Amino acid sequence: MGAIGIIGEYNPFHKGHIYHINETKKMFPNEPLILVLNGYFLQRGEISVLSKENKTKLALIYGVDLVVELPFIFGSQSADIFAKAAIKILKYLGCTDLIFGSESNNPELLKELALKQESATYQKKVKELLATGINYPTALAKALDIKENIFNPNDLLGISYLKAINKLQAHITIHTIKRTSNYHDLEANDEIISASNIRSKLKHNEDISLYVPKKTINLIENISLDQYFPYLKYKILTDNDLAKYLTVDEGIENRLKEKILISNNLHDFILNVKTKRYTYNKICRMLIHILIGVPKDVNVIADIDYIKILGFNQIGRNYLRNLKDLEVGLVPIPNSLTYKYELIAASIYSLISKNNILAFEKSNKPIAWE
């Protein structure tokens, strides 16, 4: 018996996510549905407006059978690292299929592009293009030399999933669901809109009840990275070796120390630091790594050495009971580097959250949904 995997951040959980879950269940009505869930600080350098605990509850309420954690140190990095960790977890759990939203809804094209990106010639061309000063997405497009408009967030992440499947030799088949909203669109008022659009409306105190289930509204925390600016400012000004942190590269630590002195809030600071090579999202991720103290060599010394179960229903519980010969355990390892930084991330998140974040993290007790 196999299982079907999905990967999500749920920032916040909205009607598009319900659509994704329902469409997946239509495609595979008799298979358990496993969600690999990112937690507090996310892949594009954002902070979650829902706690990990509440995202787990919502996923279970709306049809996911088993929810497992994507650890912070992988979930807060580039698409390729994010994808590789998530696919490795799904492989360990015996998933046979992966379903994700896609702007192009063209799996064969995504497979072709994933193979092209793995070639040495392609990698060399990307490096050469980056050296000219253009940003990473533009370098990808030029190196692939394709006419299709494939460089949208979900398709790019889908290509990363495929590269990870190939590298890990995971026997996982991909399926796509046509994305019904544009990630970059912050104006639409259709019933299914992007999570970024919903967060924008939250920021401007607009009503979001049309776009999210009622259960989500009561759980949302209207928090943002802006609230961490004083902590970041203190750390940047007092730490004499910012270069030791993950993604702080190419001497940008000097620019950080210079620009923090003339910035009054996080948004202004990021704009002051931003360059062609350092996009807004890349800087956000960097600042999170500085805030939490993630070391530069984390990708060398850390791995998926356990899988944390966040929640399950009876179907998910039965699936776990029937898993044989797992390569890793299903509880956190106390001395694991992965677990160490998960707790630090939870502690930092708890500074501005109204929820009892650390109690949930330290209990390591899955949510059982009947």
For each residue, the residues with C-beta under 8 A, 3 or more apart:
1: 31 32 319 322
2: 31 94 95 96 97
3: 31 32 33 34 66 93 94 95 96 319
4: 24 27 28 31 32 33 34 95 96 97 98 99
5: 34 35 36 90 93 95 97 98 99 172
6: 20 21 24 33 34 35 36 64 98 99 100
7: 35 36 38 70 83 86 90 98 100 161
8: 17 20 35 36 37 38 59
9: 37 38 42 43 48 75 195
10: 13 17 37 48 50 55 58 59 195
11: 42 46 48 49 50 195 199
12: 48 49 50 195 198 199 212 216 220
13: 10 17 50 55 58 59 62 212 213 216
14: 17 18 192 193 195 198 211 212 213 216
15: 18 19 191 192 211 212 213
16: 19 20 101 180 181 192 193 194 195
17: 8 10 13 14 20 21 62
18: 14 15 21 22 62 63 213
19: 15 16 22 23 177 180 192
20: 6 8 16 17 23 24 99 101 177
21: 6 17 18 24 25 33 59 62 63 64
22: 18 19 25 26 63
23: 19 20 26 27 99 177
24: 4 6 20 21 27 28 33 99 177
25: 21 22 28 29 33 63
26: 22 23 29
27: 4 23 24 99 175
28: 4 24 25 31 33 97
29: 25 26
30:
31: 1 2 3 4 28 96 97
32: 1 3 4 65 66 315 316 319
33: 3 4 6 21 24 25 28 63 64 65 66
34: 3 4 5 6 64 65 66 67 68 90 93 95 316 319
35: 5 6 7 8 59 64 66 67 68
36: 5 6 7 8 68 69 70 86 89 90
37: 8 9 10 52 55 56 59 67 68 69 70 310
38: 7 8 9 42 43 48 70 75 82
39: 48 52 55 69 70 72 75 342 345 346
40: 47 48 51 52 72 345 346 348 349 357
41: 45 46 47 48 72 75 76 288 292 345 349
42: 9 11 38 45 46 47 48 75 76
43: 9 38 75 76 77 79 82
44: 281 284 285
45: 41 42 76 225 280 281 282 283 284 285 286 287 288
46: 11 41 42 199 225 284
47: 40 41 42 223 224 225 228 349
48: 9 10 11 12 38 39 40 41 42 51 52 55 349
49: 11 12 199 202 220 221 222 223
50: 10 11 12 13 54 55 58 216 219 220 221
51: 40 48 54 55 219 221 349 353 355 357 360
52: 37 39 40 48 55 56 69 310 346 357 360 361
53: 56 57 310 355 357 360 367
54: 50 51 57 58 219 355
55: 10 13 37 39 48 50 51 52 58 59
56: 37 52 53 59 60 67 310 311 367
57: 53 54 60 61 219 311 367 369
58: 10 13 50 54 55 61 62 213 215 216 219
59: 8 10 13 21 35 37 55 56 62 64 67 311
60: 56 57 64 67 311 312 313 367 369
61: 57 58 215 369
62: 13 17 18 21 58 59 213
63: 18 21 22 25 33
64: 6 21 33 34 35 59 60 67 316
65: 32 33 34 312 313 315 316 319
66: 3 32 33 34 35 93 309 311 312 313 315 316 319 320
67: 34 35 37 56 59 60 64 309 310 311 312 316 367
68: 34 35 36 37 89 93 307 308 309 310
69: 36 37 39 52 307 308 309 310 342
70: 7 36 37 38 39 74 75 82 85 86 89
71: 74 75 85 304 308 338 339 341 342
72: 39 40 41 75 76 292 341 342 345
73: 76 77 294 298 302 337 338 341 342
74: 70 71 77 81 82 84 85 86 302 304
75: 9 38 39 41 42 43 70 71 72 82 85
76: 41 42 43 45 72 73 285 288 289 294 345
77: 43 73 74 81 82 246 247 285 299
78: 81 82 285
79: 43 82 83 156 157 160
80: 83 84 160 163 164
81: 74 77 78 84 85 299
82: 38 43 70 74 75 77 78 79 85 86 157 160
83: 7 79 80 86 87 157 160 161 163 164
84: 74 80 81 87 88 160 163 164 167 168
85: 70 71 74 75 81 82 88 89 304
86: 7 36 70 74 82 83 89 90 161 164
87: 83 84 90 91 98 161 164 165 168 170 172
88: 84 85 91 92 164 168 170 304
89: 36 68 70 85 86 92 93 304 307
90: 5 7 34 36 86 87 93 95 98 170 172
91: 87 88 94 95 168 170 171 172
92: 88 89 304 307 326 327 328
93: 3 5 34 66 68 89 90 307 323
94: 2 3 91 323
95: 2 3 4 5 34 90 91 98 172
96: 2 3 4 31 171 172 173
97: 2 4 5 28 31 172 173 174 175
98: 4 5 6 7 87 90 95 161 165 172 173 174 175
99: 4 5 6 20 23 24 27 174 175 176 177
100: 6 7 154 157 158 161 174 176 177
101: 16 20 154 176 177 178 179
102: 105 106 107 110 154 155 158 176 177 178 179
103: 150 152 153 154 155 179 182
104: 109 110 148 149 150 152 155 176
105: 102 176 177 178 179
106: 102 109 110 148 176
107: 102 110 111 174 175 176
108: 111 112
109: 104 106 112 113 148 150
110: 102 104 106 107 113 114 150 155 158 159 162 174 176
111: 107 108 114 115 162 174
112: 108 109 115 116
113: 109 110 116 117 144 146 150 159
114: 110 111 117 118 159 162 163 166
115: 111 112 118 119 166
116: 112 113 119 122 144
117: 113 114 122 123 140 144 159 163
118: 114 115 122 163 166 167
119: 115 116 122 123
120: 123 124
121: 124 125
122: 116 117 118 119 125 126 143 144
123: 117 119 120 126 127
124: 120 121 127 128
125: 121 122 128 129 142 143
126: 122 123 129 130 139 140 143
127: 123 124 130 131
128: 124 125 131 132
129: 125 126 132 134 138 139 142 143
130: 126 127 133 134 136 139 277
131: 127 128
132: 128 129
133: 130 276 277
134: 129 130 138 139 142 276
135: 138 139 276 277 279
136: 130 139 140 279 282
137: 140 141 151 156
138: 129 134 135 141 142
139: 126 129 130 134 135 136 142 143
140: 117 126 136 137 143 144 151 156
141: 137 138 144 146 151
142: 125 129 134 138 139 145
143: 122 125 126 129 139 140
144: 113 116 117 122 140 141
145: 142
146: 113 141 150
147:
148: 104 106 109
149: 104 152
150: 103 104 109 110 113 146 155 156 159
151: 137 140 141 155 156
152: 103 104 149 155 156 182 183
153: 103 156 157 183 184
154: 100 101 102 103 157 158 179 183
155: 102 103 104 110 150 151 152 158 159
156: 79 137 140 150 151 152 153 159 160
157: 79 82 83 100 153 154 160 161
158: 100 102 110 154 155 161 162 174 176
159: 110 113 114 117 150 155 156 162 163
160: 79 80 82 83 84 156 157 163 164
161: 7 83 86 87 98 100 157 158 164 165 174
162: 110 111 114 158 159 165 166 174
163: 80 83 84 114 117 118 159 160 166 167
164: 80 83 84 86 87 88 160 161 167 168 170
165: 87 98 161 162 168 170 172 174
166: 114 115 118 162 163 169
167: 84 118 163 164
168: 84 87 88 91 164 165
169: 166
170: 87 88 90 91 164 165
171: 91 96
172: 5 87 90 91 95 96 97 98 165
173: 96 97 98
174: 97 98 99 100 107 110 111 158 161 162 165
175: 27 97 98 99 107
176: 99 100 101 102 104 105 106 107 110 158
177: 19 20 23 24 99 100 101 102 105
178: 101 102 105
179: 101 102 103 105 154 182 183
180: 16 19 190 192
181: 16 185 188 190 192 193 194 197
182: 103 152 179 185 188 194
183: 152 153 154 179 194 196
184: 153 194 196
185: 181 182 188 193 194 197
186: 194 196 197 200
187: 197
188: 181 182 185 193 194 197
189: 193 210
190: 180 181 193
191: 15 210 211
192: 14 15 16 19 180 181 211
193: 14 16 181 185 188 189 190 197 198 211
194: 16 181 182 183 184 185 186 188 197 198
195: 9 10 11 12 14 16 198 199
196: 183 184 186 199 200
197: 181 185 186 187 188 193 194 200 201 211
198: 12 14 193 194 195 201 202 208 211 212
199: 11 12 46 49 195 196 202 203
200: 186 196 197 203 204
201: 197 198 204 206 207 208 211
202: 49 198 199 205 206 208 220 222
203: 199 200 222 224
204: 200 201
205: 202
206: 201 202
207: 201 210
208: 198 201 202 211 212 217
209: 212 214 217
210: 189 191 207
211: 14 15 191 192 193 197 198 201 208
212: 12 13 14 15 198 208 209 216 217 220
213: 13 14 15 18 58 62 216 217
214: 209 217 218
215: 58 61 218 219
216: 12 13 14 50 58 212 213 219 220
217: 208 209 212 213 214 220
218: 214 215
219: 50 51 54 57 58 215 216
220: 12 49 50 202 212 216 217
221: 49 50 51 353 354 355
222: 49 202 203
223: 47 49 227 352 353
224: 47 203 227
225: 45 46 47 228 229 266 284 287 288
226: 229 265 266 267
227: 223 224 352
228: 47 225 231 232 266 291 348 351 352
229: 225 226 232 233 265 266 269
230: 233 234
231: 228 234 235 291 351
232: 228 229 235 236 260 266 269 287 290 291
233: 229 230 236 237 260
234: 230 231 237 238
235: 231 232 238 239 290 291
236: 232 233 239 242 256 257 260 290
237: 233 234 257 260
238: 234 235
239: 235 236 242 290
240:
241: 244
242: 236 239 245 248 253 256 257 290
243: 248 249 251 253 296
244: 241 248 295 296
245: 242 248 286 289 290 293 294 295 296
246: 77 286 289 294 295 296 298 299
247: 77 282 285 286 289
248: 242 243 244 245 252 253 256 286 289 290 296
249: 243 252
250: 277
251: 243 254 255
252: 248 249 255 256 273 278 286
253: 242 243 248 256 257
254: 251 257 258
255: 251 252 258 259 273
256: 236 242 248 252 253 259 260 273 290
257: 236 237 242 253 254 260 261
258: 254 255 261 262
259: 255 256 262 263 269 272 273
260: 232 233 236 237 256 257 263 269
261: 257 258
262: 258 259 272
263: 259 260 266 268 269 272
264: 268
265: 226 229 268 269
266: 225 226 228 229 232 263 269 270 287
267: 226 270 271
268: 263 264 265 271 272
269: 229 232 259 260 263 265 266 272 273
270: 266 267 273 274 280 283 284 287
271: 267 268 274 280
272: 259 262 263 268 269
273: 252 255 256 259 269 270 278 283
274: 270 271 278 279 280 283
275: 278
276: 133 134 135
277: 130 133 135 250
278: 252 273 274 275 282 283 286
279: 135 136 274 282 283
280: 45 270 271 274 283 284
281: 44 45 284 285
282: 45 136 247 278 279 285 286
283: 45 270 273 274 278 279 280 286 287
284: 44 45 46 225 270 280 281 287 288
285: 44 45 76 77 78 247 281 282 288 289
286: 45 245 246 247 248 252 278 282 283 289 290
287: 45 225 232 266 270 283 284 290 291
288: 41 45 76 225 284 285 291 292
289: 76 245 246 247 248 285 286 292 293 294
290: 232 235 236 239 242 245 248 256 286 287 293
291: 228 231 232 235 287 288 348
292: 41 72 288 289 341 344 345 348
293: 245 289 290 344
294: 73 76 245 246 289 298 341
295: 244 245 246 298
296: 243 244 245 246 248
297: 300 301
298: 73 246 294 295 301 302 337 341
299: 77 81 246 302
300: 297
301: 297 298 337
302: 73 74 298 299 305 337 338 341
303: 338
304: 71 74 85 88 89 92 307 328 338
305: 302 328 333 336 338
306: 328 329 330 331 332 333 336 338 339
307: 68 69 89 92 93 304 328 329 330
308: 68 69 71 330 331 332 342 364
309: 66 67 68 69 312 320 330 331 366
310: 37 52 53 56 67 68 69 366 367
311: 56 57 59 60 66 67 316 366 367 368 369
312: 60 65 66 67 309 315 316 317 319 320 366 367 368 369
313: 60 65 66 316 317 368 369 370
314: 317 318 370
315: 32 65 66 312 318 319
316: 32 34 64 65 66 67 311 312 313 319 320
317: 312 313 314 320 321 368
318: 314 315 321 322
319: 1 3 32 34 65 66 312 315 316 322 323
320: 66 309 312 316 317 323 330
321: 317 318
322: 1 318 319
323: 93 94 319 320 326
324:
325:
326: 92 323 329 330
327: 92
328: 92 304 305 306 307
329: 306 307 326 333
330: 306 307 308 309 320 326
331: 306 308 309 364
332: 306 308 336 338 339 342 364
333: 305 306 329 336 338 339
334: 339
335: 339 340
336: 305 306 332 333 339 340
337: 73 298 301 302 340 341
338: 71 73 302 303 304 305 306 332 333 341 342
339: 71 306 332 333 334 335 336 342 343
340: 335 336 337 343 344
341: 71 72 73 292 294 298 302 337 338 344 345
342: 39 69 71 72 73 308 332 338 339 345 346 361
343: 339 340 346 347 358 361 362
344: 292 293 340 341 347 348
345: 39 40 41 72 76 292 341 342 348 349
346: 39 40 52 342 343 349 350 357 358 361
347: 343 344 350 351 357 358
348: 40 228 291 292 344 345 351
349: 40 41 47 48 51 345 346 352 353 357
350: 346 347 353 355 356 357 358
351: 228 231 347 348
352: 223 227 228 349
353: 51 221 223 349 350 357
354: 221
355: 51 53 54 221 350 360
356: 350 359 360
357: 40 51 52 53 346 347 349 350 353 360 361
358: 343 346 347 350 361 362
359: 356 362 363
360: 51 52 53 355 356 357 363
361: 52 342 343 346 357 358 364
362: 343 358 359
363: 359 360
364: 308 331 332 361
365:
366: 309 310 311 312
367: 53 56 57 60 67 310 311 312
368: 311 312 313 317
369: 57 60 61 311 312 313
370: 313 314
